[in-house]
Every structure is written in structure tokens, then in C-alpha cells.
Amino acid sequence: MPDYGHPLRFGSFVTPTAASPQRPVELAVLSEELGYDLATFQDHPYQPSFLDTWTLMSYAAARTERIHLAGNVLNLPLRPPAVLAKSVASLDLLSGGRVALGLGAGGFWDAIEAYGGTRLSPGEAVDALAEALTIIRGVWDTSDRSVLAVDGAHHRVRGAKRGPAPAHGVPIWLGALKPRMLRLIGRAADGWLPSMPYLQPGDLERGMRVIDGAAREAGRDPAEVVRLLNIAPETRTDELVRLAVEDGVSTFIVMGDDEGGLRRFADVFGEVRDRVAEAREGSGVRERARVRGATALARRLPGIGYDDLPTELAERAVEPGDPAYARYTSSYLRGGAPGLVLRPRTVTEVQAAVAVAREHRELPLGILSAGHGISGRSLNRGGLVIDVGALDTVEVLDAETGRVRLGPGARWVDVARTLAPYGLAVSSGDYGGVGVGGLATAGGIGWFARSHGLTIDHLNAVELVLADGAVVRTSAEVQPDLFWAVRGAGANFGVATSFELTAARVGTIGFAQLAFDASDTATFLERWGREIESADRSVTGQVILGPRRGGRRVAQAMLVVDAGDPETVVEHLQPIAEIAPLLQQHVTLTTYDQVMGAFSNDAPQQGRGEPHTHSGLADHLTPELAAEIADLLDAGTSYFFSIRAVGGAVADVPSGATAYAGRSAAFSLSGFGTGPAYDVAWERLVPHLSGSYLSFETGTGPLWVERAFPAAHLARLRDLKRRYDPTGLFRDNFFIDPRTDAVEGPAA
């Protein structure tokens, strides 16, 4: 039989004994410490001496960080497939993509029937398992917008809603011995998981042959099926090597609950891997992290070296034909269709991903941290995306000083919730679903802007991977020029892998939602600007305007008051509440994490189109600017226009201290519009603006970069770009061209 080239993996096979309920968890933790790739658990729900395997796996997932988990194998007759699919997806999401689904058709029918299951004949059990596979994969397939309906003889769903999708492509491994089950594996499963003690001489070879034949008949590459094997701990190294290179077994799972046996078996990992690698080199077998089917391969794009990826990236890479690809076709507002998504989990893997980007220099490159983003530049069409969502650490380093470390893949709502028990907060935009990475390198205009400044004003250090793959930690003391650039133009200089910040001490706050009659829009805006600028620094907020309804325009305002005393909150809000007739008001005392949580959506991203927004910074809402905004709204060219308060603590930082230059501005303006008419209308605002905030801008090309950075800033940024990224690898998020003769669009 062939060696299918799968990477070698090693697992443990743990008994879920209820007599010592912590023991199986401890063995899973030990397996991880010893370098095992997989911890598996028996599943016999009818055994009074056994824990429930799914509950045990969930507990083990919380106690481990790296190791993958699976039932060996889960009893399908006592686990409805649609519910099982949801359980698997849930645990996979909670564990960061560490679940595999080992599944069995049944067998102990007296016990199954005693527990409420239905006794099936061998043929019926195979049919039931095939139906279950259809249902499970259907639940996971959230790219299909239709309801799920499967009318099987044994398992049915009628109009079921799909989702959630797992965090990664969960493999389905089947435990089987008989030919009909083996043929099902070849047609529809991802792996074969037999146990060596139950195999007779020749069974393994015959099973491989049946699976391979069924796979070919179904139009599959037999290598799409991983071959796993439960083995005794005393299995010799020579036998493991033979099973790998002659029979195609790539995952060896040692049976038994003896700690000493686990340790002894772990001692042979290195030797087995070395000898198998040597044998493969001699026979010309190339290791393949994943094997995709013909349908998935047909969706690959030319010019991308899919088969040349490093193993550590290939295992989690997402291609257009993969189930997980739907996640990358939508951002918050914008659609996408990347050719390849790399999902590194460590700084070393980020370096490898950047190396892949260098090898594909001609393709667009997006860096995705997490969640929400107006422009959607983290995605692209036909290019590469580096998704750093797995780097989602939120760590309090020193609660007394407020020093924290954040990963780029964390969301700001998660940061707020983690810091809240310490009485800490970081001003971080106004939407909790935003990822740390994009905002912390652009500026960060949030609910505490006037009281605590921008997010970048709290940065102490940033670790990032540069275009040449070097990892640097930059701060005011170490490579200060780079630290200057990262605070406002970070997307041009590398992939940030961690941020160290000083959080502010924040307790109870006031949060107000006010609705004004803003029919006299220009007058309303003048008064709004005047009162916000003169308000106490503890007050920050925004006002949102849209089209008139029935002749009246309503302005929706949201404000945070960084104070916990109700009388103080009301006192600071009163002058603002009097600028126009109030139609509705709601003021409450709350906490920052609650505010961020209220403006956060955990639902899958649904953006499909091309958002059209422009952004500007204004020192004041002058009568002339207010009149132009009113005209723009009355003309119907913008359907959503937001004015956020800046000023205050933001202006305390000198303009030249960071790449973000708009320190004189008291307001940040952004509007959504459609068509050329909106662009023309926006241009009438530009003479009244002092800059632009790129996070809310979808315009591309040098014009928009020049509006965001004054000439001196831009000259310095180009000089730094020549030093740190001379070829312009990072060019698809407001490209700062290192050449002085900058031309429209990204460099070729």
C-alpha cells in the first residue's frame, strides 16, 4: 500500500472513568506536555462507570492550549447528528480549532437500545451514518444560504438553520472494519480510525484497498482520507515505521491510561519521524499537510503556490474550495474573494506568512485582525490574506500601573471585558467588534477621546514582523522612528503581533442617547460643535444624521461622560441637551465594557458590496462647514453622516509626536454615500477640513494619503518606508509610496 505523505501525528487514547473524574483530564494535559498532537476519549454513554465524553472533552479543551481533541469514537445512535454538529462546531470555536469528529455507527445494540437508541442492522447502521454525515456537514456549511432539509430513513432535518461554522475544517474520522463501512469512508469521510487489537492479519491492507477503490470511484484522491490507528503502548518503533511507509498510517494513537506508558511512547516520536522522513526522501514521497478533493482544487487560482506552503501554514490555510472560505468572502460592509488565506498562530508563523507574501509580491495583500472595519481593506479579490485572529491575547501585565498586552486578533469588546474587573479601560473606537490590530495602528478615535486621547496615545511598545521577516519590538527607546510611524500609519510597515499599552483608570460612566429635531441642520451643527468644544473633557461622543423623514431630520447623539456621579453627568450633558428640541432621551450609569458590548455584533460578517465612504478632520464646525454638510444631506448624496468628537486630550499631544497628525481637530467626520455625486459633494467640504482619518475612508490613491498626512509627515513616512519596506510589500492599505514620484494606485 502507498505512503500517502500525511504528516506523522501521535495521540493518546484515554478512558473517561468516573471513579477518578479528574484523571482523564490530567492525562490529556500530560499528553499535551509530552508533545502529543491528539488526545482522544472512548465514548460509551451507557456505561455507568464512564463520564459523558462530550462534557469531558469540553473540560479538557479548557485545560489545554495546543492539543487537538476527539472522541474515539462517538456513539452516533445516541447523539442526534444535527445537535452533534452544533456541539462540535461550538467546541471547535471555543478551543480555537482543536476538535476532530471521530464517529462510530454503533455496535453494542442491547446497551444502546436500553438507553433509548434504536436497534439497527449492520446495513441500516451504515445508511444512518451516511445520512448523519450529510446533516453534520450541512449544519456546518454556512456558505449555503438555504435552509437544511435531509429526509433520511433514520435521520431527518426539515428546514433547519445552518451554523455555526467551526473554526476550522473539522475532519470526520470513522471507526470501521466491514467493507460497506470502509466504502463509505472512501466516498465521504476524512479518515479511517480502526484499532490494532481488533484487526486480523491482512485486515489493514484490505481495508486500505477498499477505501482507496471507493475514493477513486467517487472521484476523490485516496490521500484525502487520513489513516489513523489505535495501537498498544508496547508497539515497537520498527513496526510504527513499517506501518507508516508501507501501509500509509500517519496517526498513531496509543491505548491505555498509564502515565509511564504515555511517557515511554513519547520518547520514540523523534526517532519515528526521522526514520519515516528518511524513507520518504529515498522513495520520493512528498509530505502533504492537507489533501483537497478535485472540486476544491478546481477553485484554486493561477499564480499561487498552494502546494509550496510551509507545513505549519498549510494545515490551517484556507482556499476558495474549503468550507471555511465563506468567512473570508464578507467583511463588515465589503465583499471579498481572496485566493489564499493564511492563519498563523505564532509570531514564527507570521514570519512564514510574510515570506509567502514576498514570494507572491505581485498579488494584493490584506492583513485581517478581527471583526469590524469600514473600508474592508483586510480582504481582497484574488490575493493573499494573512489572518492574525488567532493572536488574540488580552493580558494584564500590571494591574497597578495599568500595563496590558494585547494581541492584534483580540476584539476591543473582549479587551474591555477583561480589563473591567481591574477598573481599567483603553479608549478604543466606538464599536466593540473592531479588532485590536487595525485600530491600534491607525489612531483609535473612541468614547474616551476627549478625556484620555487616542488609542495610539497609550501605546508603550509594538512588536511587529517587517517586510523582510525580521521581528522587532519598537518603542520610544528602541527604533523610535518606527514607533512614530506605527502610531498612525502602521499598516504600511509590518504585521503587528502584539501591543503593550497603559490602560486608564475608569469606573462607572454616564452614557446618554439623545434624539434631536435637527431640521434646521446647519444651525444644529453649529450649536453642536460649539457645545461639544466647550464641554468638560469628560464628555465625548458623536452625532449621526441621515435623510429627512416627513420633512424633519432627526439627529441621533450618543455621549459618554467619564464620571460616576449622576449629578455630574447631568450637569455636563445639560448644555448639549438644550441645543435643539429633544425628541427622546435616555441617560444611564453603566461601565465601559457594557457600552462596548452594546455596540458589538457576534453574528457572521455579511458585507457583500463596495462601501463608499469619505472621512475628514475639522478643527471646528464653522458656519460654512455646517452649511456644506446640511446641503450634502439635503441633496441626498449621503445617507449616513457621523461627526465624532476629538479634541481635548487628543490635542494635548503635539502633531509631530505620531504619524497621526490631526491633533488640532475637534471633530472627525465620516459619511456614507453612493455614486459620483457624493464624491463631488464631499469635495465642497474639503476646503474646511484640516486632515483625514483613514480608518473611515474608502478612497484610494495618493490623494487620500496626502489628505491624511501633512507634507512633513508624509516625507518622513516615505523615508521610513524606504528603510523598512523599500519594495512596498505592504501597499494595499493606504500605500505610502517610498518613491518621491508617487503614482496612482499600488506599486506594480
C-alpha positions, 0 to 999 in steps of 0.5 A: 500500500502507498505512503500517502505523505500525511504528516506523522501525528501521535495521540493518546487514547484515554478512558473517561472513568468516573471513579477518578473524574479528574484523571482523564483530564490530567492525562490529556494535559500530560499528553499535551506536555509530552508533545502529543498532537491528539488526545482522544476519549472512548465514548460509551454513554451507557456505561455507568462507570464512564463520564459523558465524553462530550462534557469531558472533552469540553473540560479538557479543551479548557485545560489545554492550549495546543492539543487537538481533541476527539472522541474515539469514537462517538456513539452516533445512535445516541447523539442526534447528528444535527445537535452533534454538529452544533456541539462540535462546531461550538467546541471547535470555536471555543478551543480555537480549532482543536476538535476532530469528529471521530464517529462510530455507527454503533455496535453494542445494540442491547446497551444502546437500545436500553438507553433509548437508541434504536436497534439497527442492522449492520446495513441500516447502521451504515445508511444512518451514518451516511445520512448523519454525515450529510446533516453534520456537514450541512449544519456546518456549511454556512456558505449555503444560504438555504435552509437544511432539509435531509429526509433520511430513513433514520435521520431527518432535518426539515428546514433547519438553520445552518451554523455555526461554522467551526473554526476550522475544517473539522475532519470526520474520522470513522471507526470501521472494519466491514467493507460497506463501512470502509466504502463509505469512508472512501466516498465521504469521510476524512479518515479511517480510525480502526484499532490494532487489537481488533484487526486480523492479519491482512485486515489493514491492507484490505481495508486500505484497498477498499477505501482507496477503490471507493475514493477513486470511484467517487472521484476523490484522491485516496490521500484525502482520507487520513489513516489513523490507528489505535495501537498498544503502548508496547508497539515497537518503533520498527513496526510504527515505521513499517506501518507508516511507509508501507501501509500509509498510517500517519496517526498513531494513537496509543491505548491505555491510561498509564502515565509511564506508558504515555511517557515511554511512547513519547520518547520514540516520536523523534526517532519515528519521524526521522526514520519515516522522513528518511524513507520518504526522501529515498522513495520520493514521497512528498509530505502533504499537510492537507489533501483537497478533493478535485472540486476544491482544487478546481477553485484554486487560482493561477499564480499561487503556490498552494502546494509550496506552503510551509507545513505549519501554514498549510494545515490551517490555510484556507482556499476558495474550495474549503468550507471555511472560505465563506468567512473570508468572502464578507467583511463588515460592509465589503465583499471579498474573494481572496485566493489564499488565506493564511492563519498563523498562530505564532509570531514564527508563523507570521514570519512564514506568512510574510515570506509567502507574501514576498514570494507572491509580491505581485498579488494584493495583500490584506492583513485581517485582525478581527471583526469590524472595519469600514473600508474592508481593506483586510480582504481582497479579490484574488490575493493573499490574506494573512489572518492574525485572529488567532493572536488574540491575547488580552493580558494584564501585565500590571494591574497597578500601573495599568500595563496590558498586552494585547494581541492584534486578533483580540476584539476591543469588546473582549479587551474591555471585558477583561480589563473591567474587573481591574477598573481599567479601560483603553479608549478604543473606537466606538464599536466593540467588534473592531479588532485590536490590530487595525485600530491600534495602528491607525489612531483609535478615535473612541468614547474616551477621546476627549478625556484620555486621547487616542488609542495610539496615545497609550501605546508603550511598545509594538512588536511587529514582523517587517517586510523582510521577516525580521521581528522587532519590538519598537518603542520610544527607546528602541527604533523610535522612528518606527514607533512614530510611524506605527502610531498612525500609519502602521499598516504600511510597515509590518504585521503587528503581533502584539501591543503593550499599552497603559490602560486608564483608570475608569469606573462607572460612566454616564452614557446618554442617547439623545434624539434631536429635531435637527431640521434646521441642520446647519444651525444644529451643527453649529450649536453642536460643535460649539457645545461639544468644544466647550464641554468638560473633557469628560464628555465625548461622543458623536452625532449621526444624521441621515435623510429627512423623514416627513420633512424633519431630520432627526439627529441621533447623539450618543455621549459618554461622560467619564464620571460616576456621579449622576449629578455630574453627568447631568450637569455636563450633558445639560448644555448639549441637551438644550441645543435643539428640541429633544425628541427622546432621551435616555441617560444611564450609569453603566461601565465601559465594557457594557457600552462596548458590548452594546455596540458589538455584533457576534453574528457572521460578517455579511458585507457583500458590496463596495462601501463608499465612504469619505472621512475628514478632520475639522478643527471646528464646525464653522458656519460654512462647514455646517452649511456644506454638510446640511446641503450634502444631506439635503441633496441626498448624496449621503445617507449616513453622516457621523461627526465624532468628537476629538479634541481635548486630550487628543490635542494635548499631544503635539502633531509631530509626536505620531504619524497621526497628525490631526491633533488640532481637530475637534471633530472627525467626520465620516459619511456614507454615500453612493455614486459620483455625486457624493464624491463631488459633494464631499469635495465642497467640504474639503476646503474646511477640513484640516486632515483625514482619518483613514480608518473611515475612508474608502478612497484610494490613491495618493490623494487620500494619503496626502489628505491624511498626512501633512507634507512633513509627515508624509516625507518622513513616512516615505523615508521610513518606508524606504528603510523598512519596506523599500519594495512596498510589500505592504501597499494595499492599505493606504500605500505610502509610496517610498518613491518621491514620484508617487503614482496612482494606485499600488506599486506594480 
